[in-house]
Amino acid sequence: MRCLECCIKCLGGIPYPSLIATILLYAGVALFCGCGHEALSGTVTILQNYFEVVRSPVDALDVFTMIDIIKYVIYGIASAFFVYGILLMVEGFFTSGAIKDLYGDFKITTCGRCVSAWFIMLTYIFMLAWLGVTAFTSLPVFIYFNIWNICQNATVLEGASLCLDPRQYGIVPIAEAKTVCAGTEKFYKMCESTELDMTFHLFICALAGAGAAVIAMIHYLMVLSANWAYVKDACRMQKYEDIKSKEEQELHDIHSTRSKERLNAYT
């Protein structure tokens, strides 16, 4: 019986809104980082095998260097938001404890309110950052959709002069002609390859993961704002109870003093 009561008490202390937001954040970040990393590797394979784009021998900022930089950014995003999710979950636990145990071990302090306000501001900034990441991730989805559409039209429209030129997307310099046109062997191999189809769908999954991270940030903002309001009201209630207790103690002291004075005067 005691074990059951303890379990119910522990389950009652879990901040479920923060837990849901944390799970959604981890799922979105994992989907974005994992699928995005593999999609970038597939893009390198497509550029090297079908467009014959080679890595620059000198330390120049070519497309392969940019892809490597984006991969390192993905590593940083994965580790940073893993830690940030834990911090927000801990903040949810302490805020819930402070509200439910107002006069227990958890005291609402000015530092606690400042931490809550700091998390609200930081989460808002991260939400804007994830909106930018979502917009940026939609670009390769748009590019691969155009490539997939050209492959579909080339198989339907026989004799159509359709070409893929990476220069129009800024992938290679203007001086380098890396065009792949319909009717060539490389074009049909690329359209029928698993790399193109897999990379396209991986970028779509990465876009979905970025969108899930945005939803998680919005959920966190709602949870943090609600916790902030509860903490603020609880702090006011705590001040009111302290003032009320102090006044009652003063009235009790005054009443005791007058009773002693009357007793002394009667004696």
N, C-alpha and C positions, 0 to 999 in steps of 0.2 A: 504493500500500500504506500509506504513511504517512497519507494522507488518510482511508483507511478506518479505520485504528487511532485516529485523532483523533476521527472521528465516533462510533466505538464508545465511546471514553472519555467524550465529551461526553454521549452518551445514557445512559451508566451513571451519570453524576453528577446526572441529573434526579430530583428527589424526586417520583415518580409518585403516591403517595398524596396529597400536597399539591396536585399538578396536577389530579387528579380532583376533589378537594374544591373547588378554585378554579373549575373549569369548572362544577360543579354550583351553586356559590354565584352565579356570574355569571348562569347560566341562570335560576335561581330569582328573583333580584333583578330581572332584566330582565323576566321574565314578570309578576312582581307589580307593578312600577312602571308598565310600559307598559299592561297590561290594566287595572290599577286606575285609572290616570289617565283612560283612555278610558271606563271604566265610570262614573266620577263625572261626566264630561261628558254621557254618555247619561242619567244620573239627572237632571241639571239640565234637559235637554230634555224628559223625561217630566213632570217637575213643572210646568214652564212651559206645555207644550202641552195636557196632558190634565187636570191638577189645578188649573190656573190659579193656581199659587203664584207670587207676585211678590216680587222682591227688596225688602228694606226700604229706604226712602229715607234713613233715618238710620243711623248707625254702630251697629247692633244685631247681636247674635249670633244670626242666623237660620240656616236650613239652608244657604243659599248661601254665607254667610261661613264656615261650618264646612267645607263642601266645598272652598273655596279654601284654607283652612288645611291640610286633609289633602293637597291637591295640592302645597303647598310642602313638607310633610313628606316626600312621595314624592320630590321633587327632592333633598332632603337625604339620604334613604336611598340613592338611586341613587349619588350622588357619594361618600358616606362608605364604602359597602361596596365600591365600585370601588377606592378607596385601600386599604382594609383587606385585600382579597383580594391585592393586590400585596405588602403588608407580610408577610402570612402565607406567600406564595410565596417571598419573599426569605429569610424566617426558615427555611423548609424547605431552601433551597439551602445556607445557611450551616451549619445543623445537620448536614446530610448531609456537607458538606465537612469539618466538624470531626470527625465520627466516622471518615470514611474516611481523612483525612489528619491523624491525631492528632499526629504530630511534624513536619508540614509547615508551611505558611504559616498554617493555621488552628489556633490554640491555644485550648483550652477555658478560659475565664476565669470568674471569679465574675460579671462583668457579663453574659456570655452566658447563664449559668444563670438569672440574675434576669430577663433579657428573655424567656426561654422560660417561666418561671413567670408572668410578667405577661401573656403572650399566652394562656396557659391560663385564667387568671382572667377576662380580657377576653372571650375566646370563650365561656366559660360564661355570662357576663352577657348577651352578644348572643344566645345560644341561648334563654335565658329571655325576652328581649325579642321574639324571633321567634315564640316560642310564644304570647305575648300578641297579636302582630300576626295570627297565624293564627286565634286565637279571635275577634278583632275582625272579621276579614274574613269569617268565617262568618255574621255577623249579616246583612249585605246579601244574602248567598246565601239565607239562610232567608226574608228578606222577599220577595225576588223569586220564590222558589219558591212562597210562599203566593199571590202575585199571579198567577203562571202557573197554579196549581191552580184558583184562582177563575175564571180565564178558561176553562179546560178544562171545569169544572163548569157554567159558564153556557151553554156551547154544547151540552152534553149534556142538562142539565135545563132544559127550556123553562118559562118562567114562574117560575123560582126567584128569590127576592129576595136577591140577592148584591150586596154593596157593598164598595167599597174606601175606607177612611177613613185618610188619612195621620196623623191625630191619635193613633191607637192605637200608632204607632211613634215618637211624639215628634217628627215631622218639622215639623209646624206647631203653633201654639198651640191650646189647647183652645177658645178663643173663635171660631176661624176654622173654618167648616164647608166642607171641600173634598172632600166625598164624591162618588164616582163609582159609580153603581149599574148593575147589569145591565139591559139594555133601552134604555139611552141610546146616542146616537150616539157620544159620546166613549169610552164603555166599549168598544164594538166596534172603534172605530178604534185604541184603545190595544192591545187584545188582538191585533189583526191587524197591528200596526205592526212594522217591523223593529227599531225602537229598543228595545222591550221584550225581544225575543228576543236581540238582540245584547248588550244590557247584562247580561242574566242570564248568558249564557255567558262574557262578559268577567269578571264577578265570580267565576265558577267557575275560570277560568284564573288569576286573581289569587290565589285560595285555594290552587290547586295550586302556584303559584310560591312562596308563603309556606311551604308544606309542604316544598318542595324546599330552601329556605334553611335550614329547621330541620334537615333531614337533612345538609346541608353543614356546619352548625355542629357537629353530633354527630360527623361524619367528621373535622373539624378537631380536635375534642377528643381523639379516639382517636389521631390522628397526632401531635399535640403532646405527649400523655402518653407515647406510645412514644418520641418523640425525647428527652423529658426523662429517661426512664429510661436510654436509651442514653448520653446525655451524662453522667448521673450515674455510670454504671458506667465510662465511658471516663475520667472525671475521677479516679476511684479508681485505675484502672489506670495513669493517667499519674503519680499520686502514688507508686504502688508502684514504677514503673519509675525514677522520679527517686531514691527512697530506695535502691533496689537499686543504681543506678549510683553513687550517692554512697558506699555502703558498699564496693562493689568498688574504687572509687578509693582509699578510705582503707586497705583491705587491701593494695592494690598499693603505696601509699606506705609502709606499715609494713614490708612485705616488702623494699622497696628500701632502707629505712633500716637494717634488720637486716643485709642483705647487705653494705652499706657498712661497718657496724660490725665484722662478721666479717672483712672484707677488711683493714680497718685493724688489727684485733687480730693477724691472721696476719702482716701486714707488720712 
